[in-house]
Amino acid sequence: MNSQYSKIAALNLEKSLSKFRGDVNIAPFAYLFVEMVRYSMRNVPNMDCVQRRLAEFGRHVGERMVDVVYVREKPQKRDTRLYNSLMFLKSTFWKSIFGKEADELEQDGGDKNTYYLIEHEPVVNRFTRFVFDEKEAVPLNTAAFNCGIVEAFLTNTGYTLSVPHFSSETSRSALEFVFVIQPASGRFLGGLEGLSHSPFGFVISGDN
């Protein structure tokens, strides 16, 4: 029995990262994610603590995926320019994790160093709905998990980020996930402009 497991482990280790690409069915992913959310809701005083826990889970996923995706897609080059890094995040990196690109990457009209990464319907919100407290009108936004992934990607690319803050609005119906990236106070890290981000905004759009 042990020899059989050893053979399977050896075969897995021999697989090429650049060629092998495994797709996870949405059903087991949803099951595991629901359990992560339930775990995050244990013994916490408020919804912000739950979202911080989910973001931490996302950071662990993002940290492990950065190198894997770069090995598969860009084995010879890792771009350190902010806009190019964000485009890679929006397209290739996001698709490698969620099976599709993020919906939009926008640059702020007033500040050219501020960008908005937008996903209209995060897959983590598609099949799960949690309310931390029945008295709260706002459901728990599990896209906090995505925030952690974004933070891990940018941190491992060389940018500095502050601790995220989450907010929700309930005036409309369709949920969007917006990640706002803003320049920090002019610091540089190895030739890269130091960055921090403003609050992760969970904003509502669409008709009432």
Backbone as JSON Lines, residues from 0, in Angstrom:
{"i":0,"aa":"M","n":[0.84,-1.21,0.0],"ca":[0.0,0.0,0.0],"c":[0.87,1.25,0.0]}
{"i":1,"aa":"N","n":[1.9,1.26,0.86],"ca":[2.79,2.41,0.93],"c":[3.55,2.62,-0.37]}
{"i":2,"aa":"S","n":[3.94,1.49,-1.0],"ca":[4.66,1.6,-2.26],"c":[3.78,2.19,-3.35]}
{"i":3,"aa":"Q","n":[2.48,1.87,-3.31],"ca":[1.55,2.43,-4.29],"c":[1.44,3.94,-4.13]}
{"i":4,"aa":"Y","n":[1.31,4.41,-2.89],"ca":[1.24,5.84,-2.64],"c":[2.53,6.53,-3.05]}
{"i":5,"aa":"S","n":[3.66,5.85,-2.82],"ca":[4.95,6.42,-3.19],"c":[5.06,6.6,-4.69]}
{"i":6,"aa":"K","n":[4.54,5.63,-5.44],"ca":[4.57,5.73,-6.9],"c":[3.7,6.89,-7.39]}
{"i":7,"aa":"I","n":[2.52,7.03,-6.78],"ca":[1.62,8.12,-7.16],"c":[2.25,9.47,-6.85]}
{"i":8,"aa":"A","n":[2.87,9.58,-5.67],"ca":[3.54,10.83,-5.29],"c":[4.68,11.14,-6.24]}
{"i":9,"aa":"A","n":[5.43,10.11,-6.63],"ca":[6.55,10.32,-7.54],"c":[6.07,10.8,-8.9]}
{"i":10,"aa":"L","n":[4.95,10.22,-9.37],"ca":[4.4,10.64,-10.66],"c":[3.94,12.08,-10.61]}
{"i":11,"aa":"N","n":[3.33,12.48,-9.51],"ca":[2.87,13.87,-9.37],"c":[4.04,14.84,-9.37]}
{"i":12,"aa":"L","n":[5.13,14.46,-8.72],"ca":[6.3,15.33,-8.66],"c":[6.99,15.46,-10.01]}
{"i":13,"aa":"E","n":[6.83,14.45,-10.86],"ca":[7.47,14.47,-12.17],"c":[6.69,15.28,-13.2]}
{"i":14,"aa":"K","n":[5.47,15.66,-12.9],"ca":[4.66,16.42,-13.85],"c":[5.25,17.8,-14.06]}
{"i":15,"aa":"S","n":[5.21,18.26,-15.29],"ca":[5.75,19.57,-15.63],"c":[4.77,20.67,-15.27]}
{"i":16,"aa":"L","n":[5.23,21.67,-14.53],"ca":[4.36,22.8,-14.19],"c":[3.95,23.57,-15.43]}
{"i":17,"aa":"S","n":[4.81,23.62,-16.44],"ca":[4.54,24.4,-17.63],"c":[3.52,23.74,-18.55]}
{"i":18,"aa":"K","n":[3.32,22.41,-18.4],"ca":[2.41,21.7,-19.29],"c":[1.13,21.27,-18.59]}
{"i":19,"aa":"F","n":[1.25,20.86,-17.34],"ca":[0.08,20.33,-16.64],"c":[-0.84,21.45,-16.19]}
{"i":20,"aa":"R","n":[-2.12,21.29,-16.46],"ca":[-3.09,22.28,-16.02],"c":[-4.35,21.55,-15.56]}
{"i":21,"aa":"G","n":[-4.6,21.55,-14.29],"ca":[-5.76,20.85,-13.77],"c":[-6.93,21.79,-13.56]}
{"i":22,"aa":"D","n":[-8.11,21.38,-14.0],"ca":[-9.32,22.15,-13.79],"c":[-10.14,21.51,-12.69]}
{"i":23,"aa":"V","n":[-10.59,22.31,-11.75],"ca":[-11.39,21.82,-10.63],"c":[-12.86,22.08,-10.93]}
{"i":24,"aa":"N","n":[-13.68,21.06,-10.8],"ca":[-15.11,21.21,-11.01],"c":[-15.68,22.19,-9.99]}
{"i":25,"aa":"I","n":[-16.7,22.95,-10.4],"ca":[-17.25,23.99,-9.53],"c":[-17.89,23.4,-8.28]}
{"i":26,"aa":"A","n":[-18.41,22.17,-8.35],"ca":[-19.09,21.57,-7.2],"c":[-18.15,21.34,-6.02]}
{"i":27,"aa":"P","n":[-17.02,20.63,-6.2],"ca":[-16.11,20.47,-5.05],"c":[-15.51,21.79,-4.59]}
{"i":28,"aa":"F","n":[-15.27,22.71,-5.55],"ca":[-14.76,24.03,-5.15],"c":[-15.76,24.73,-4.25]}
{"i":29,"aa":"A","n":[-17.05,24.72,-4.65],"ca":[-18.08,25.39,-3.85],"c":[-18.19,24.75,-2.47]}
{"i":30,"aa":"Y","n":[-18.1,23.42,-2.41],"ca":[-18.19,22.72,-1.12],"c":[-17.05,23.14,-0.2]}
{"i":31,"aa":"L","n":[-15.82,23.13,-0.73],"ca":[-14.66,23.51,0.09],"c":[-14.74,24.97,0.5]}
{"i":32,"aa":"F","n":[-15.2,25.82,-0.42],"ca":[-15.25,27.25,-0.1],"c":[-16.29,27.53,0.98]}
{"i":33,"aa":"V","n":[-17.43,26.85,0.91],"ca":[-18.46,27.02,1.94],"c":[-17.91,26.63,3.31]}
{"i":34,"aa":"E","n":[-17.12,25.56,3.36],"ca":[-16.52,25.15,4.63],"c":[-15.51,26.2,5.13]}
{"i":35,"aa":"M","n":[-14.78,26.82,4.2],"ca":[-13.86,27.88,4.58],"c":[-14.61,29.05,5.19]}
{"i":36,"aa":"V","n":[-15.76,29.39,4.58],"ca":[-16.56,30.51,5.1],"c":[-17.09,30.17,6.49]}
{"i":37,"aa":"R","n":[-17.6,28.97,6.64],"ca":[-18.12,28.56,7.96],"c":[-17.03,28.59,9.02]}
{"i":38,"aa":"Y","n":[-15.85,28.13,8.66],"ca":[-14.73,28.18,9.6],"c":[-14.4,29.63,9.96]}
{"i":39,"aa":"S","n":[-14.44,30.51,8.96],"ca":[-14.1,31.92,9.19],"c":[-15.12,32.61,10.08]}
{"i":40,"aa":"M","n":[-16.34,32.07,10.14],"ca":[-17.4,32.7,10.93],"c":[-17.41,32.24,12.39]}
{"i":41,"aa":"R","n":[-16.52,31.32,12.73],"ca":[-16.51,30.81,14.11],"c":[-15.79,31.77,15.05]}
{"i":42,"aa":"N","n":[-16.41,32.03,16.17],"ca":[-15.78,32.77,17.28],"c":[-15.21,34.11,16.86]}
{"i":43,"aa":"V","n":[-15.96,34.85,16.07],"ca":[-15.54,36.21,15.69],"c":[-16.65,37.19,16.07]}
{"i":44,"aa":"P","n":[-16.3,38.42,16.44],"ca":[-17.3,39.36,16.94],"c":[-18.12,40.05,15.86]}
{"i":45,"aa":"N","n":[-17.59,40.17,14.64],"ca":[-18.31,40.92,13.62],"c":[-17.93,40.45,12.22]}
{"i":46,"aa":"M","n":[-18.63,41.01,11.22],"ca":[-18.44,40.59,9.84],"c":[-17.08,40.98,9.29]}
{"i":47,"aa":"D","n":[-16.53,42.1,9.74],"ca":[-15.21,42.51,9.27],"c":[-14.15,41.46,9.6]}
{"i":48,"aa":"C","n":[-14.26,40.84,10.76],"ca":[-13.31,39.8,11.15],"c":[-13.43,38.58,10.23]}
{"i":49,"aa":"V","n":[-14.65,38.25,9.85],"ca":[-14.86,37.14,8.92],"c":[-14.19,37.44,7.58]}
{"i":50,"aa":"Q","n":[-14.38,38.66,7.09],"ca":[-13.81,39.03,5.81],"c":[-12.29,39.07,5.86]}
{"i":51,"aa":"R","n":[-11.73,39.47,6.99],"ca":[-10.27,39.44,7.13],"c":[-9.74,38.0,7.09]}
{"i":52,"aa":"R","n":[-10.49,37.08,7.71],"ca":[-10.08,35.68,7.66],"c":[-10.13,35.14,6.23]}
{"i":53,"aa":"L","n":[-11.19,35.48,5.51],"ca":[-11.31,35.04,4.12],"c":[-10.19,35.62,3.26]}
{"i":54,"aa":"A","n":[-9.85,36.88,3.51],"ca":[-8.76,37.5,2.77],"c":[-7.44,36.78,3.04]}
{"i":55,"aa":"E","n":[-7.26,36.32,4.27],"ca":[-6.04,35.58,4.62],"c":[-5.98,34.26,3.86]}
{"i":56,"aa":"F","n":[-7.11,33.57,3.76],"ca":[-7.16,32.36,2.94],"c":[-6.78,32.68,1.49]}
{"i":57,"aa":"G","n":[-7.32,33.79,0.99],"ca":[-7.02,34.19,-0.38],"c":[-5.54,34.5,-0.58]}
{"i":58,"aa":"R","n":[-4.92,35.1,0.43],"ca":[-3.49,35.39,0.32],"c":[-2.66,34.11,0.19]}
{"i":59,"aa":"H","n":[-3.04,33.09,0.94],"ca":[-2.31,31.81,0.85],"c":[-2.44,31.23,-0.56]}
{"i":60,"aa":"V","n":[-3.63,31.31,-1.14],"ca":[-3.83,30.81,-2.5],"c":[-3.03,31.64,-3.5]}
{"i":61,"aa":"G","n":[-3.13,32.97,-3.37],"ca":[-2.43,33.86,-4.3],"c":[-0.93,33.68,-4.28]}
{"i":62,"aa":"E","n":[-0.36,33.53,-3.09],"ca":[1.09,33.37,-2.96],"c":[1.57,32.11,-3.67]}
{"i":63,"aa":"R","n":[0.79,31.06,-3.61],"ca":[1.19,29.8,-4.24],"c":[0.96,29.81,-5.74]}
{"i":64,"aa":"M","n":[0.0,30.6,-6.19],"ca":[-0.33,30.61,-7.61],"c":[0.56,31.53,-8.42]}
{"i":65,"aa":"V","n":[1.14,32.54,-7.8],"ca":[1.94,33.51,-8.55],"c":[3.06,32.83,-9.32]}
{"i":66,"aa":"D","n":[3.88,32.05,-8.61],"ca":[5.02,31.4,-9.27],"c":[4.56,30.36,-10.28]}
{"i":67,"aa":"V","n":[3.5,29.61,-9.94],"ca":[3.01,28.58,-10.85],"c":[2.55,29.2,-12.17]}
{"i":68,"aa":"V","n":[1.77,30.28,-12.09],"ca":[1.25,30.92,-13.3],"c":[2.37,31.52,-14.12]}
{"i":69,"aa":"Y","n":[3.33,32.16,-13.47],"ca":[4.44,32.75,-14.22],"c":[5.28,31.67,-14.9]}
{"i":70,"aa":"V","n":[5.48,30.53,-14.25],"ca":[6.24,29.44,-14.86],"c":[5.53,28.93,-16.1]}
{"i":71,"aa":"R","n":[4.2,28.82,-16.01],"ca":[3.42,28.31,-17.14],"c":[3.33,29.31,-18.29]}
{"i":72,"aa":"E","n":[3.12,30.57,-17.95],"ca":[2.79,31.55,-18.98],"c":[3.96,32.42,-19.41]}
{"i":73,"aa":"K","n":[4.84,32.77,-18.48],"ca":[5.94,33.68,-18.8],"c":[7.24,33.2,-18.16]}
{"i":74,"aa":"P","n":[7.75,32.05,-18.63],"ca":[8.93,31.49,-17.97],"c":[10.18,32.35,-18.1]}
{"i":75,"aa":"Q","n":[10.23,33.25,-19.09],"ca":[11.43,34.03,-19.32],"c":[11.34,35.46,-18.77]}
{"i":76,"aa":"K","n":[10.14,35.88,-18.35],"ca":[10.0,37.3,-18.02],"c":[8.94,37.51,-16.95]}
{"i":77,"aa":"R","n":[9.25,38.37,-15.97],"ca":[8.27,38.82,-14.99],"c":[8.28,40.34,-15.0]}
{"i":78,"aa":"D","n":[7.25,40.93,-15.57],"ca":[7.21,42.38,-15.76],"c":[7.0,43.08,-14.43]}
{"i":79,"aa":"T","n":[7.79,44.13,-14.17],"ca":[7.68,44.88,-12.92],"c":[7.01,46.23,-13.11]}
{"i":80,"aa":"R","n":[6.58,46.54,-14.33],"ca":[5.86,47.79,-14.55],"c":[4.42,47.62,-14.07]}
{"i":81,"aa":"L","n":[3.91,48.61,-13.35],"ca":[2.63,48.48,-12.69],"c":[1.5,48.13,-13.65]}
{"i":82,"aa":"Y","n":[1.34,48.9,-14.73],"ca":[0.2,48.67,-15.62],"c":[0.27,47.27,-16.24]}
{"i":83,"aa":"N","n":[1.46,46.88,-16.69],"ca":[1.6,45.55,-17.29],"c":[1.32,44.45,-16.27]}
{"i":84,"aa":"S","n":[1.74,44.66,-15.03],"ca":[1.46,43.68,-13.98],"c":[-0.04,43.57,-13.73]}
{"i":85,"aa":"L","n":[-0.73,44.71,-13.72],"ca":[-2.18,44.69,-13.5],"c":[-2.91,44.03,-14.65]}
{"i":86,"aa":"M","n":[-2.45,44.25,-15.88],"ca":[-3.07,43.6,-17.04],"c":[-2.88,42.09,-16.97]}
{"i":87,"aa":"F","n":[-1.71,41.66,-16.52],"ca":[-1.46,40.23,-16.35],"c":[-2.36,39.66,-15.26]}
{"i":88,"aa":"L","n":[-2.54,40.43,-14.18],"ca":[-3.43,40.03,-13.1],"c":[-4.86,39.89,-13.61]}
{"i":89,"aa":"K","n":[-5.33,40.87,-14.35],"ca":[-6.71,40.88,-14.86],"c":[-6.98,39.73,-15.82]}
{"i":90,"aa":"S","n":[-6.0,39.41,-16.65],"ca":[-6.23,38.44,-17.72],"c":[-5.72,37.05,-17.36]}
{"i":91,"aa":"T","n":[-4.45,36.82,-17.56],"ca":[-3.88,35.47,-17.43],"c":[-4.0,34.91,-16.02]}
{"i":92,"aa":"F","n":[-3.62,35.72,-15.02],"ca":[-3.61,35.23,-13.64],"c":[-5.03,34.92,-13.17]}
{"i":93,"aa":"W","n":[-5.96,35.83,-13.42],"ca":[-7.35,35.64,-12.98],"c":[-7.97,34.44,-13.67]}
{"i":94,"aa":"K","n":[-7.68,34.29,-14.96],"ca":[-8.24,33.16,-15.72],"c":[-7.68,31.84,-15.24]}
{"i":95,"aa":"S","n":[-6.42,31.82,-14.82],"ca":[-5.82,30.59,-14.32],"c":[-6.49,30.1,-13.05]}
{"i":96,"aa":"I","n":[-7.01,31.04,-12.25],"ca":[-7.65,30.67,-10.98],"c":[-9.15,30.45,-11.14]}
{"i":97,"aa":"F","n":[-9.83,31.39,-11.83],"ca":[-11.29,31.37,-11.87],"c":[-11.88,30.96,-13.22]}
{"i":98,"aa":"G","n":[-11.03,30.67,-14.2],"ca":[-11.54,30.22,-15.49],"c":[-12.01,31.32,-16.41]}
{"i":99,"aa":"K","n":[-11.88,32.57,-15.99],"ca":[-12.25,33.7,-16.83],"c":[-11.47,34.93,-16.38]}
{"i":100,"aa":"E","n":[-11.36,35.91,-17.28],"ca":[-10.68,37.14,-16.91],"c":[-11.56,38.0,-16.02]}
{"i":101,"aa":"A","n":[-10.94,38.88,-15.24],"ca":[-11.71,39.9,-14.51],"c":[-12.38,40.8,-15.54]}
{"i":102,"aa":"D","n":[-13.51,41.39,-15.18],"ca":[-14.31,42.12,-16.16],"c":[-13.68,43.42,-16.64]}
{"i":103,"aa":"E","n":[-13.11,44.19,-15.73],"ca":[-12.59,45.5,-16.14],"c":[-11.36,45.88,-15.33]}
{"i":104,"aa":"L","n":[-10.49,46.64,-15.98],"ca":[-9.38,47.31,-15.3],"c":[-9.43,48.76,-15.74]}
{"i":105,"aa":"E","n":[-9.73,49.66,-14.82],"ca":[-9.92,51.07,-15.17],"c":[-8.9,51.93,-14.44]}
{"i":106,"aa":"Q","n":[-8.5,52.99,-15.12],"ca":[-7.6,53.98,-14.52],"c":[-8.42,55.17,-14.07]}
{"i":107,"aa":"D","n":[-8.14,55.67,-12.88],"ca":[-8.89,56.81,-12.36],"c":[-8.69,58.04,-13.23]}
{"i":108,"aa":"G","n":[-9.78,58.76,-13.5],"ca":[-9.69,59.93,-14.36],"c":[-8.91,61.07,-13.74]}
{"i":109,"aa":"G","n":[-8.9,61.18,-12.42],"ca":[-8.2,62.28,-11.76],"c":[-6.79,61.95,-11.33]}
{"i":110,"aa":"D","n":[-6.52,60.67,-11.08],"ca":[-5.19,60.25,-10.62],"c":[-4.72,59.09,-11.47]}
{"i":111,"aa":"K","n":[-3.74,59.32,-12.3],"ca":[-3.28,58.29,-13.24],"c":[-2.64,57.1,-12.55]}
{"i":112,"aa":"N","n":[-2.29,57.24,-11.27],"ca":[-1.67,56.15,-10.52],"c":[-2.68,55.29,-9.76]}
{"i":113,"aa":"T","n":[-3.97,55.62,-9.9],"ca":[-5.01,54.86,-9.22],"c":[-5.76,54.01,-10.23]}
{"i":114,"aa":"Y","n":[-5.9,52.72,-9.93],"ca":[-6.56,51.78,-10.82],"c":[-7.69,51.06,-10.09]}
{"i":115,"aa":"Y","n":[-8.68,50.61,-10.86],"ca":[-9.81,49.86,-10.32],"c":[-9.92,48.52,-11.05]}
{"i":116,"aa":"L","n":[-9.79,47.44,-10.32],"ca":[-10.0,46.11,-10.87],"c":[-11.41,45.68,-10.49]}
{"i":117,"aa":"I","n":[-12.23,45.4,-11.48],"ca":[-13.67,45.19,-11.24],"c":[-14.09,43.81,-11.73]}
{"i":118,"aa":"E","n":[-14.84,43.12,-10.91],"ca":[-15.47,41.85,-11.3],"c":[-16.94,41.95,-10.96]}
{"i":119,"aa":"H","n":[-17.79,41.84,-11.98],"ca":[-19.22,42.08,-11.78],"c":[-19.9,40.97,-10.99]}
{"i":120,"aa":"E","n":[-19.5,39.74,-11.22],"ca":[-20.12,38.62,-10.5],"c":[-19.04,37.62,-10.09]}
{"i":121,"aa":"P","n":[-18.4,37.85,-8.95],"ca":[-17.35,36.93,-8.51],"c":[-17.89,35.51,-8.36]}
{"i":122,"aa":"V","n":[-17.11,34.55,-8.82],"ca":[-17.55,33.15,-8.75],"c":[-17.78,32.72,-7.31]}
{"i":123,"aa":"V","n":[-17.04,33.3,-6.36],"ca":[-17.21,32.91,-4.95],"c":[-18.52,33.41,-4.38]}
{"i":124,"aa":"N","n":[-19.17,34.37,-5.05],"ca":[-20.47,34.86,-4.59],"c":[-21.63,34.23,-5.34]}
{"i":125,"aa":"R","n":[-21.32,33.42,-6.35],"ca":[-22.37,32.95,-7.24],"c":[-23.28,31.92,-6.6]}
{"i":126,"aa":"F","n":[-22.7,31.01,-5.83],"ca":[-23.49,29.9,-5.29],"c":[-23.58,29.91,-3.77]}
{"i":127,"aa":"T","n":[-23.05,30.92,-3.15],"ca":[-23.06,30.97,-1.68],"c":[-23.61,32.3,-1.2]}
{"i":128,"aa":"R","n":[-24.4,32.25,-0.15],"ca":[-24.92,33.48,0.45],"c":[-24.95,33.28,1.96]}
{"i":129,"aa":"F","n":[-24.21,34.11,2.66],"ca":[-24.12,34.0,4.11],"c":[-24.49,35.35,4.73]}
{"i":130,"aa":"V","n":[-25.16,35.29,5.86],"ca":[-25.44,36.48,6.66],"c":[-24.81,36.25,8.03]}
{"i":131,"aa":"F","n":[-23.88,37.1,8.4],"ca":[-23.18,36.91,9.68],"c":[-24.13,37.08,10.85]}
{"i":132,"aa":"D","n":[-24.98,38.08,10.75],"ca":[-25.93,38.37,11.82],"c":[-27.29,38.58,11.17]}
{"i":133,"aa":"E","n":[-28.3,37.86,11.64],"ca":[-29.63,37.97,11.04],"c":[-30.18,39.39,11.11]}
{"i":134,"aa":"K","n":[-29.67,40.19,12.04],"ca":[-30.15,41.57,12.18],"c":[-29.55,42.47,11.1]}
{"i":135,"aa":"E","n":[-28.48,42.01,10.46],"ca":[-27.82,42.82,9.45],"c":[-28.49,42.63,8.1]}
{"i":136,"aa":"A","n":[-28.77,43.73,7.43],"ca":[-29.4,43.66,6.12],"c":[-28.4,43.27,5.04]}
{"i":137,"aa":"V","n":[-27.12,43.48,5.3],"ca":[-26.08,43.24,4.3],"c":[-25.56,41.82,4.43]}
{"i":138,"aa":"P","n":[-25.6,41.02,3.34],"ca":[-25.03,39.68,3.41],"c":[-23.52,39.73,3.46]}
{"i":139,"aa":"L","n":[-22.92,38.69,4.0],"ca":[-21.47,38.59,4.03],"c":[-20.95,38.53,2.6]}
{"i":140,"aa":"N","n":[-20.0,39.39,2.27],"ca":[-19.43,39.39,0.92],"c":[-18.2,38.5,0.91]}
{"i":141,"aa":"T","n":[-18.37,37.3,0.38],"ca":[-17.28,36.33,0.38],"c":[-16.2,36.65,-0.64]}
{"i":142,"aa":"A","n":[-16.39,37.69,-1.45],"ca":[-15.35,38.11,-2.38],"c":[-14.15,38.7,-1.65]}
{"i":143,"aa":"A","n":[-14.23,38.8,-0.34],"ca":[-13.03,39.16,0.44],"c":[-11.9,38.17,0.17]}
{"i":144,"aa":"F","n":[-12.27,36.93,-0.15],"ca":[-11.28,35.92,-0.54],"c":[-10.47,36.4,-1.75]}
{"i":145,"aa":"N","n":[-11.15,37.01,-2.72],"ca":[-10.48,37.53,-3.92],"c":[-9.53,38.67,-3.57]}
{"i":146,"aa":"C","n":[-9.92,39.46,-2.57],"ca":[-9.05,40.57,-2.14],"c":[-7.69,40.05,-1.7]}
{"i":147,"aa":"G","n":[-7.71,38.95,-0.96],"ca":[-6.45,38.38,-0.51],"c":[-5.6,37.89,-1.66]}
{"i":148,"aa":"I","n":[-6.24,37.34,-2.69],"ca":[-5.51,36.89,-3.88],"c":[-4.85,38.06,-4.58]}
{"i":149,"aa":"V","n":[-5.59,39.16,-4.74],"ca":[-5.04,40.36,-5.38],"c":[-3.86,40.89,-4.58]}
{"i":150,"aa":"E","n":[-4.02,40.96,-3.27],"ca":[-2.95,41.48,-2.42],"c":[-1.7,40.61,-2.52]}
{"i":151,"aa":"A","n":[-1.88,39.28,-2.52],"ca":[-0.73,38.38,-2.63],"c":[-0.02,38.54,-3.96]}
{"i":152,"aa":"F","n":[-0.78,38.71,-5.03],"ca":[-0.18,38.89,-6.35],"c":[0.7,40.13,-6.38]}
{"i":153,"aa":"L","n":[0.15,41.26,-5.92],"ca":[0.89,42.52,-5.98],"c":[2.07,42.51,-5.01]}
{"i":154,"aa":"T","n":[1.89,41.9,-3.84],"ca":[3.0,41.82,-2.89],"c":[4.15,41.01,-3.46]}
{"i":155,"aa":"N","n":[3.83,39.88,-4.1],"ca":[4.87,39.03,-4.66],"c":[5.46,39.6,-5.95]}
{"i":156,"aa":"T","n":[4.78,40.58,-6.53],"ca":[5.32,41.27,-7.7],"c":[6.29,42.36,-7.26]}
{"i":157,"aa":"G","n":[6.22,42.77,-5.99],"ca":[7.17,43.74,-5.47],"c":[6.56,45.0,-4.9]}
{"i":158,"aa":"Y","n":[5.22,45.08,-4.86],"ca":[4.56,46.28,-4.35],"c":[4.14,46.09,-2.9]}
{"i":159,"aa":"T","n":[4.17,47.16,-2.13],"ca":[3.76,47.09,-0.73],"c":[2.3,47.47,-0.59]}
{"i":160,"aa":"L","n":[1.59,46.76,0.28],"ca":[0.17,46.99,0.47],"c":[-0.14,47.12,1.94]}
{"i":161,"aa":"S","n":[-1.15,47.91,2.26],"ca":[-1.6,48.03,3.64],"c":[-2.68,46.98,3.91]}
{"i":162,"aa":"V","n":[-3.14,46.92,5.15],"ca":[-4.17,45.96,5.52],"c":[-5.49,46.39,4.9]}
{"i":163,"aa":"P","n":[-6.23,45.47,4.29],"ca":[-7.47,45.84,3.61],"c":[-8.58,46.21,4.58]}
{"i":164,"aa":"H","n":[-9.5,47.01,4.1],"ca":[-10.72,47.35,4.83],"c":[-11.89,47.08,3.9]}
{"i":165,"aa":"F","n":[-12.96,46.56,4.44],"ca":[-14.09,46.17,3.62],"c":[-15.3,47.04,3.95]}
{"i":166,"aa":"S","n":[-16.09,47.35,2.93],"ca":[-17.32,48.11,3.16],"c":[-18.38,47.63,2.19]}
{"i":167,"aa":"S","n":[-19.63,47.81,2.56],"ca":[-20.74,47.38,1.71],"c":[-21.78,48.48,1.65]}
{"i":168,"aa":"E","n":[-22.49,48.52,0.54],"ca":[-23.61,49.42,0.38],"c":[-24.8,48.6,-0.1]}
{"i":169,"aa":"T","n":[-26.0,49.01,0.24],"ca":[-27.16,48.18,-0.06],"c":[-28.2,48.9,-0.89]}
{"i":170,"aa":"S","n":[-27.84,49.99,-1.55],"ca":[-28.83,50.79,-2.25],"c":[-29.26,50.16,-3.57]}
{"i":171,"aa":"R","n":[-28.48,49.18,-4.08],"ca":[-28.81,48.6,-5.37],"c":[-28.74,47.09,-5.31]}
{"i":172,"aa":"S","n":[-28.9,46.46,-6.48],"ca":[-29.11,45.02,-6.44],"c":[-27.94,44.17,-6.89]}
{"i":173,"aa":"A","n":[-27.24,44.53,-7.96],"ca":[-26.19,43.67,-8.51],"c":[-24.86,43.94,-7.82]}
{"i":174,"aa":"L","n":[-24.17,42.89,-7.46],"ca":[-22.94,43.03,-6.69],"c":[-21.73,43.12,-7.59]}
{"i":175,"aa":"E","n":[-20.85,44.06,-7.3],"ca":[-19.56,44.17,-7.96],"c":[-18.47,44.07,-6.91]}
{"i":176,"aa":"F","n":[-17.31,43.63,-7.35],"ca":[-16.13,43.6,-6.49],"c":[-15.13,44.56,-7.09]}
{"i":177,"aa":"V","n":[-14.73,45.58,-6.34],"ca":[-13.81,46.6,-6.84],"c":[-12.57,46.63,-5.96]}
{"i":178,"aa":"F","n":[-11.42,46.5,-6.57],"ca":[-10.15,46.61,-5.85],"c":[-9.48,47.9,-6.29]}
{"i":179,"aa":"V","n":[-9.21,48.79,-5.35],"ca":[-8.64,50.1,-5.66],"c":[-7.16,50.11,-5.29]}
{"i":180,"aa":"I","n":[-6.31,50.44,-6.24],"ca":[-4.86,50.49,-6.02],"c":[-4.41,51.93,-6.13]}
{"i":181,"aa":"Q","n":[-3.78,52.45,-5.09],"ca":[-3.34,53.84,-5.07],"c":[-1.87,53.92,-4.7]}
{"i":182,"aa":"P","n":[-1.17,54.96,-5.18],"ca":[0.25,55.12,-4.85],"c":[0.45,55.48,-3.39]}
{"i":183,"aa":"A","n":[1.55,54.97,-2.82],"ca":[1.91,55.33,-1.46],"c":[2.7,56.62,-1.47]}
{"i":184,"aa":"S","n":[3.39,56.91,-0.38],"ca":[4.02,58.22,-0.22],"c":[5.39,58.3,-0.88]}
{"i":185,"aa":"G","n":[5.47,57.98,-2.16],"ca":[6.68,58.22,-2.93],"c":[7.86,57.34,-2.63]}
{"i":186,"aa":"R","n":[7.66,56.23,-1.9],"ca":[8.78,55.34,-1.61],"c":[9.06,54.44,-2.81]}
{"i":187,"aa":"F","n":[10.27,53.93,-2.88],"ca":[10.63,53.03,-3.97],"c":[11.22,51.75,-3.39]}
{"i":188,"aa":"L","n":[10.88,50.63,-4.01],"ca":[11.4,49.34,-3.59],"c":[12.12,48.71,-4.77]}
{"i":189,"aa":"G","n":[13.43,48.71,-4.76],"ca":[14.18,48.09,-5.83],"c":[13.84,48.63,-7.19]}
{"i":190,"aa":"G","n":[13.59,49.94,-7.27],"ca":[13.24,50.53,-8.55],"c":[11.75,50.57,-8.81]}
{"i":191,"aa":"L","n":[10.95,49.92,-7.94],"ca":[9.51,49.92,-8.12],"c":[8.89,50.97,-7.21]}
{"i":192,"aa":"E","n":[7.88,51.64,-7.71],"ca":[7.2,52.63,-6.89],"c":[6.4,51.91,-5.81]}
{"i":193,"aa":"G","n":[6.61,52.29,-4.55],"ca":[5.87,51.67,-3.46],"c":[4.39,51.97,-3.59]}
{"i":194,"aa":"L","n":[3.56,50.96,-3.38],"ca":[2.12,51.13,-3.51],"c":[1.42,50.71,-2.24]}
{"i":195,"aa":"S","n":[0.32,51.35,-1.99],"ca":[-0.59,50.87,-0.96],"c":[-1.96,50.88,-1.6]}
{"i":196,"aa":"H","n":[-2.96,50.32,-0.93],"ca":[-4.29,50.4,-1.53],"c":[-5.28,50.98,-0.56]}
{"i":197,"aa":"S","n":[-6.29,51.62,-1.15],"ca":[-7.38,52.15,-0.35],"c":[-8.32,51.0,-0.02]}
{"i":198,"aa":"P","n":[-9.4,51.23,0.72],"ca":[-10.27,50.12,1.09],"c":[-10.75,49.31,-0.1]}
{"i":199,"aa":"F","n":[-10.81,47.99,0.07],"ca":[-11.47,47.16,-0.91],"c":[-12.94,47.58,-0.88]}
{"i":200,"aa":"G","n":[-13.48,48.02,-1.99],"ca":[-14.86,48.46,-1.99],"c":[-15.78,47.39,-2.51]}
{"i":201,"aa":"F","n":[-16.71,46.93,-1.71],"ca":[-17.73,46.03,-2.2],"c":[-18.94,46.91,-2.5]}
{"i":202,"aa":"V","n":[-19.07,47.32,-3.76],"ca":[-20.09,48.3,-4.1],"c":[-21.22,47.64,-4.85]}
{"i":203,"aa":"I","n":[-22.37,48.26,-4.83],"ca":[-23.56,47.72,-5.45],"c":[-23.89,48.52,-6.7]}
{"i":204,"aa":"S","n":[-24.23,47.84,-7.78],"ca":[-24.6,48.54,-9.0],"c":[-25.85,47.89,-9.58]}
{"i":205,"aa":"G","n":[-26.48,48.59,-10.53],"ca":[-27.67,48.05,-11.16],"c":[-28.92,48.77,-10.7]}
{"i":206,"aa":"D","n":[-30.05,48.32,-11.18],"ca":[-31.31,48.98,-10.86],"c":[-31.84,48.49,-9.52]}
{"i":207,"aa":"N","n":[-32.62,49.35,-8.88],"ca":[-33.24,48.96,-7.61],"c":[-34.26,47.86,-7.84]}
